[in-house]
Amino acid sequence: MYLCDMHEMILILDFGSQYTQLIARRVREMNVYCEIHPWNKVPDLGANIKGVILSGSPFSVRDENSPKPDLNSIKGKFPLLGVCFGAQYLSQSFGGEVLPSSIREYGRAHLSFIDNSNALTQGMTSGSQVWMSHGDTIKKIPSNYKIIASTEDVEIAGYQIEGENTFGIQFHPEVYHSLEGAILLKNFVVDICGCSQDWTPTSFIDETVKNLQETIGEDKVVLGLSGGVDSSVAAVLLNRAIGSQLYCIFVDNGLLRKNEYQSVLDSYKNMGLNVKGVDASSKFYDALKGITDPEAKRKAIGKVFIDVFDEESKQIENVKWLGQGTIYPDVIESVSVNGGPSQTIKSHHNVGGLPDYMLLKVVEPLRLLFKDEVRRIGKSLQIDDNILGRHPFPGPGLGIRILGDVTPEKVRILQEVDSIFIEGLKEHHLYDDVWQAGAIFLPVQSVGVMGDERTYENAVALRAVTSTDGMTADWCHLPYEFLAKISNKIINQVKGVNRVTYDISSKPPATIEWE
């Protein structure tokens, strides 16, 4: 089953590559709708399918347990592009040969040959940089395949099956390091598949509002606001569709940033949302007492939120629907939990957490969208920049930025530290250059000297990353002078902290949050 049947679309079959979501984002950037589905759970191929892309994979096609998709209903019937593993599978399965590379082909390479007469590679230039990431290589292709791209080390870097719109490439056009990858993808999606590029913010808003009105009718909807971009955009979309039938609840879990609860609540009211604020911080602190395991903390926070939300929602008569700010990466990862090829790193607080006793139907107006698309939709809806421009913030809040057990005093310290850091980024015009920033309370104490007095106090870490969608991230090279000023300010102004560190880990191998 597809999430959207109203638009022509590209189907992406996922074999577990870390780059699969990047393929989807590049397609979406062309205003073409696409969806990712596990290779072993291919939906019915409807009339709106314009083409299919096979992703890369951590598997080798030579492995006995590697994915072996049945392509009988796809190959030769739809335009088909195999990327890396997908290309190797299309070659080996039909008479070609894939062998281990003499050296692992990973990183930058340059095209030594490109067939500009081919529909897939027209407009690309010889010498252009591409990105390789594979341990196997295609040594021989079937007789009815023709080479359309080569590098100095990889003769069969790209091919087409003669008489078919079926193509394979051993490099990754979806990553920025492939400098002309966008040309290749546009050639496939727009020219070969014939997509009309009508997936726009305006079309999404109009279609979603209409769909919400038809689906919900005169029913009431309750939605939990978090202060973040996703739930806020979901609320405004629902408000545009059903107005006063929407009831929003904003729960203060005591783990928000400094002064965030009241300021965000005021913003929501100024946006015309029907919203009720609930201070339940003491309940969350009680539930978290003594818990140190990150997953246990997430589950405790989620349980209390559901209990509080359920109690508040019961005060609204005849509610039939629960609104959620679920976005597409959440959907993809929750599919993975249920048998897809991608690995799940940690549980999501907003997917599948509704207890049976609430008996509400779920409406998720953003479940088609990546994070950057949510922001574009929000901009089209004219949502306040104070909400829309906020850095992502985890659902469990500071609860997973305090390593170890959570106490009100640790929250107070971390709120003060975080406030100095975030306000400093804004004052020095660095905030918009950062995708996400925050502070982490470390479970260590260290010796320090303040004046002539020895101290033994807490250490904190500052974290700032650049990213597009959170799937990969690089640490920000913030100016040393800025970091020195912020460190000095934190140590001087926040009682209980005598050491500040800066996290220079990228994702992968690290994650953005520490827990």
Stockholm file with secondary structure:
# STOCKHOLM 1.0

chainA/1-515         MYLCDMHEMILILDFGSQYTQLIARRVREMNVYCEIHPWNKVPDLGANIKGVILSGSPFSVRDENSPKPDLNSIKGKFPLLGVCFGAQYLSQSFGGEVLPSSIREYGRAHLSFIDNSNALTQGMTSGSQVWMSHGDTIKKIPSNYKIIASTEDVEIAGYQIEGENTFGIQFHPEVYHSLEGAILLKNFVVDICGCSQDWTPTSFIDETVKNLQETIGEDKVVLGLSGGVDSSVAAVLLNRAIGSQLYCIFVDNGLLRKNEYQSVLDSYKNMGLNVKGVDASSKFYDALKGITDPEAKRKAIGKVFIDVFDEESKQIENVKWLGQGTIYPDVIESVSVNGGPSQTIKSHHNVGGLPDYMLLKVVEPLRLLFKDEVRRIGKSLQIDDNILGRHPFPGPGLGIRILGDVTPEKVRILQEVDSIFIEGLKEHHLYDDVWQAGAIFLPVQSVGVMGDERTYENAVALRAVTSTDGMTADWCHLPYEFLAKISNKIINQVKGVNRVTYDISSKPPATIEWE
#=GR chainA/1-515 SS CCSCCSSCEEEEEECSCTTHHHHHHHHHHTTCEEEEEETTSCCCCCTTEEEEEECCCSSCTTSTTSCCCCCTTTBTTBCEEEETHHHHHHHHTTTCEEEEEEEEEEEEEEEEEECTTSTTTTTCCTTCEEEEEEEEEEEECCTTEEEEEEESSCSCSEEEETTSSEEEESBCTTSTTSTTHHHHHHIIIIIISCCCCCCCHHHHHHHHHHHHHHHHTTCEEEEEECSSHHHHHHHHHHHHHHGGGEEEEEEECSCSCTTHHHHHHHHHHHTTCCEEEEECHHHHHHHHTTCCCHHHHHHHHHHHHHHHHHHHHTTSTTEEEEECCCCHHHHHHHHHHTTCSSCCCSCCTTSSCCCGGGCCEEECTTTTCCHHHHHHHHHHTTCCHHHHTCCCCCTTGGGGTBCSCCCHHHHHHHHHHHHHHHHHHHHTTCGGGCSEEEEEEEEEEEEEEETTEEEEEEEEEEEEEECSSSSSBEECCCCHHHHHHHHHHHHHHSTTEEEEEECCCCBTTSCSSCC
#=GC SS_cons         CCSCCSSCEEEEEECSCTTHHHHHHHHHHTTCEEEEEETTSCCCCCTTEEEEEECCCSSCTTSTTSCCCCCTTTBTTBCEEEETHHHHHHHHTTTCEEEEEEEEEEEEEEEEEECTTSTTTTTCCTTCEEEEEEEEEEEECCTTEEEEEEESSCSCSEEEETTSSEEEESBCTTSTTSTTHHHHHHIIIIIISCCCCCCCHHHHHHHHHHHHHHHHTTCEEEEEECSSHHHHHHHHHHHHHHGGGEEEEEEECSCSCTTHHHHHHHHHHHTTCCEEEEECHHHHHHHHTTCCCHHHHHHHHHHHHHHHHHHHHTTSTTEEEEECCCCHHHHHHHHHHTTCSSCCCSCCTTSSCCCGGGCCEEECTTTTCCHHHHHHHHHHTTCCHHHHTCCCCCTTGGGGTBCSCCCHHHHHHHHHHHHHHHHHHHHTTCGGGCSEEEEEEEEEEEEEEETTEEEEEEEEEEEEEECSSSSSBEECCCCHHHHHHHHHHHHHHSTTEEEEEECCCCBTTSCSSCC
//
